[in-house]
């Protein structure tokens, strides 16, 4: 038979149709896929006895309660712990991926000593004995030189026994330089001190009972506060038809799901809050009982010298007229008036501040403006409002005995300036440390302890942070994972992974009930690691008296058991946590500690400006001529942004508009993009006063013209095979802006420019 | 012993060499599937016929036929190569489980809210 073109084509078509129509290929595909599962080399997890361990996660800021499913000795899956107040049966994506941190390749498997250059990643494995001996010798040396204050410590949080042990170690050694990574909630702590007159209190947000919610750029479902709890509160609002008004310069997920998204100029949230206050005061919509009976600083008053001081009312009425506020924020005065009336008219109005996930403290006046708005409508220490809650005070150890060296060291001023003359209200200003070190001729820090924190990644202006770390003669990291800061260390004394150790996890951020969770070993330690509490005790033992006497416990577990006491310990062992579910905040009569037991609208301490009357508004680094755009970071539940980088499970969920291959996307308004000649997907160079980065463009109408947004949590520079080199670390491009009152980093972004690459 | 030819085979090939008779399970599912009779019969009140067909009315078992590629019983895919079934018991692939689960409203909610969906069978 002659095969001509026609018969060839019809044969081909016939064969194709036959293959598609016949069930055989489909059947064979199914069979073959099952066959491949039977290959002897296909890995099959071992079978065994199944059990669950109740624990509380230390990896995420919210401290998710977890039920970890195990098969024999292997941890298999993290599920939410039902009944746990902070996340009741659900769990955040980071905790869900916790297993990958435990078994993943970033684990540090034994004590390490640096042999190469800093950051080069060349290590010598050493024994614990050698590690402890060498580090304790350095500690003894510095102490014998009479400079105990040259020991500093950076940890990720300041609550619980592990941070308390670090602080105790430093105190007994003679150093006041205990630092931790501050967040918005630490700025709130200072605001509570200034406005409520309470010390050692934390903020609680009674989100579940609010009936009208204003969010000033807070990523309610982007990881703000205790993330899973806020998701649940958000769902509850939808169910109960509680309006959520989102003021945001960017269409975040929260904004997209809000009842109203009102775009504002970035960084003007405080001005907007005060503009709302203006309407409320002018129209007398405020809670009169609260303002007249329980507050001070609202009306003008005469000070001791007889001069009239402007009160909150005068300042707001004079300086924050809707016209002015509208011009600054870009929100029309009609909208301001409408929202203010709705807010003041609600039964339980709630205003929430703290941009994105609240990972940076921000300006103290941002906090004060939003808190004052709550106070105006009486939503302070009341159902559905913002509460000042005492921090859990279960750690009642005797003060360590100090020798003369320690006493001398403890009397020195803190190296970061916190609590000093300039910043008397702050307890910790770690973001100032790099500039202090870089400016000093002789490095004021001889030995730096780093645990849980990752300052080389999370602190602003990472290039300067690295330069500062370079200058520190000895860095000791206690990290279980090889992160950017551990790479800079001279010694790594690895802690157990989070699923291998005991630890108390108290006070989830913004939680409205006092509680302590217990993190406990789900599996036996896999490697030659030690609990950081034990390591500290052993180091103190090696340094000798009086350091050794400060730690009378046999080991960390004994210390934790003793601290929590028999009753607490038993119920924590059983349930995984203790909580006071019926907690109610102090009523207005007993809530305030200063100024005749009243709430302070305008504290002397937070006055700003030449006249000493007004609020401070943050100005960004960079001049608008060279850098016409404003770069703001944003958070996502799919990116951690914290000290621990995304495990692979989480990375898989990052959208194509955030990261593609190794390129990070900058979100740009079509108008801004058009002006700069940039198109969707095109490559560009992003430049700020701090540095340059290669990026790609995502044209997005959800950002304001003139504003560009970039995700936080990418651009890791460690050896993590899943994360390193993907995208850009936004902290490398943004420098700190010092808040004049608190000293906290108040930067909400930086000026920037985009050019075609 | 030895009434039938099969008994002779059984004696010679299995009893004398002390070999175990292979368990040829018509309904064997992969290890990743969790199945509980109690959940179906006691809790859901299903009858046997829905899944097993009219096996209760017969006195002998049909021959076990194995799919040589997959190693599972032919009953899983079913006799019809196109996968078309006339009775509920004709085949028992994952889709058939889920078809009934959907019909009966067995926890179809997502993992975020409540356990259900995939996690009903895949623990």
Boltz contact constraints between the chains, C-beta under 6 A:
constraints:
  - contact:
      token1: [A, 23]
      token2: [B, 81]
      max_distance: 6.0
  - contact:
      token1: [A, 23]
      token2: [B, 82]
      max_distance: 6.0
  - contact:
      token1: [A, 27]
      token2: [B, 81]
      max_distance: 6.0
  - contact:
      token1: [A, 31]
      token2: [B, 69]
      max_distance: 6.0
  - contact:
      token1: [A, 31]
      token2: [B, 70]
      max_distance: 6.0
  - contact:
      token1: [A, 34]
      token2: [B, 70]
      max_distance: 6.0
  - contact:
      token1: [A, 35]
      token2: [B, 69]
      max_distance: 6.0
  - contact:
      token1: [A, 35]
      token2: [B, 70]
      max_distance: 6.0
  - contact:
      token1: [A, 38]
      token2: [B, 71]
      max_distance: 6.0
